[in-house]
Amino acid sequence: MTGKSRLIIEPLQAAHERSSFACGTLALDR
């Protein structure tokens, strides 16, 4: 993996983890 792709992929993974965590909390609220 090149440094440039890492700069792109890591923020995407972090955003995906936050969105999936938010979806999990919303499901628990229901």
Buried (B, 14 or more C-beta within 10 A) or exposed (E): EEEEEEEEEEEEEEEEEEEEEEEEEEEEEE
